[in-house]
Amino acid sequence: MIAGIVAFSSNGMIGLNGLLPWEIPEEFAYFETKVANAALVVGRQTYELMFPAETDCFVVTTQPDLVLRPGYQALATVEQALLAAVQTGKDVYVIGGASIYAAAWPYCERFYVTRIEGEFEGDTKFPESVPLDQWTVVSDEKKTFMERQSSTPVTCRFMEYRQQLPRFLPGMDCKNRVAQSE
Ligand SMILES: NC(=O)c1ccc[n+]([C@@H]2O[C@H](COP(=O)([O-])OP(=O)(O)OC[C@H]3O[C@@H](n4cnc5c(N)ncnc54)[C@H](OP(=O)(O)O)[C@@H]3O)[C@@H](O)[C@H]2O)c1
């Protein structure tokens, strides 16, 4: 299973100065629980902020000589990173940032989206090219938490989207398993 996971605000923001635009530990805990024990596909800039790898992490970068921290592996394309992640046999989560969501969404069968119901200042937006409005919503739950920087309550809408026909990942069989011939 390949899934995307993202949190974005009402004005589409996902990042500010390399960090999240908000501080909502409960939402981050949801993310951590979701991706625990999965294989992760991540862009190099988001990787820079991550803690030591506790699971398989595949970092997409154009820098072939980039030295990564232990537990992380560099791949040159999103497709190569997805394939390496699938080959671990674990569920795969695409955890951003924007450029990685934009390239990986066709291969995702699910997208876990937290809509943060408020406008936040940011410098990185969730890409409008991801056509979530054409996907099916299979769950939708609202919870309200305190946003710590502003000390104001904010509603988080936890949604799961499904895409009926994800794109075939080169090198995989039709059930997203590694082709037997490899
Ligand atoms: N709200 C959320 O759910 C969420 C999730 C993740 C990230 N974020 C936020 O998003 C921001 C970072 O996102 P971002 O979009 O700026 O950066 P990013 O996607 O994390 O990383 C971009 C880097 O990935 C590599 N890359 C991207 N596309 C590639 C491709 N097609 N082929 C090869 N390499 C590729 C390049 O690395 P090189 O420069 O090394 O070549 C590029 O500079 C941060 O503020 C972070 O906190 C938010």
The ligand as a Gaussian input file, in Angstrom:
#p B3LYP/6-31G(d) Opt

LIG

0 1
 N        2.399000      19.928000       6.582000
 C        2.927000      18.774000       6.199000
 O        2.263000      17.720000       6.237000
 C        4.341000      18.730000       5.689000
 C        4.926000      17.533000       5.262000
 C        6.233000      17.546000       4.777000
 C        6.933000      18.747000       4.718000
 N        6.331000      19.882000       5.162000
 C        7.034000      21.164000       5.068000
 O        7.325000      21.406000       3.691000
 C        8.526000      22.172000       3.612000
 C        9.541000      21.439000       2.721000
 O        8.925000      21.113000       1.477000
 P        9.638000      21.431000       0.094000
 O        8.658000      21.141000      -0.970000
 O       10.227000      22.792000       0.184000
 O       10.881000      20.444000       0.082000
 P       10.975000      18.824000      -0.017000
 O        9.970000      18.318000      -1.006000
 O       10.986000      18.240000       1.330000
 O       12.438000      18.658000      -0.597000
 C       12.758000      19.240000      -1.844000
 C       14.040000      18.577000      -2.314000
 O       13.777000      17.229000      -2.672000
 C       14.539000      16.892000      -3.830000
 N       13.593000      16.639000      -4.913000
 C       12.324000      17.072000      -5.033000
 N       11.744000      16.612000      -6.156000
 C       12.673000      15.835000      -6.747000
 C       12.681000      15.057000      -7.937000
 N       11.587000      14.973000      -8.738000
 N       13.802000      14.394000      -8.274000
 C       14.909000      14.448000      -7.491000
 N       14.951000      15.179000      -6.324000
 C       13.850000      15.858000      -5.986000
 C       15.462000      18.074000      -4.089000
 O       16.573000      17.834000      -3.246000
 P       18.048000      18.359000      -3.629000
 O       18.003000      19.841000      -3.467000
 O       18.928000      17.682000      -2.611000
 O       18.311000      17.908000      -5.030000
 C       14.629000      19.233000      -3.559000
 O       15.409000      20.355000      -3.200000
 C        9.037000      22.339000       5.034000
 O        8.585000      23.577000       5.528000
 C        8.366000      21.204000       5.777000
 O        8.205000      21.479000       7.159000
 C        5.074000      19.894000       5.630000

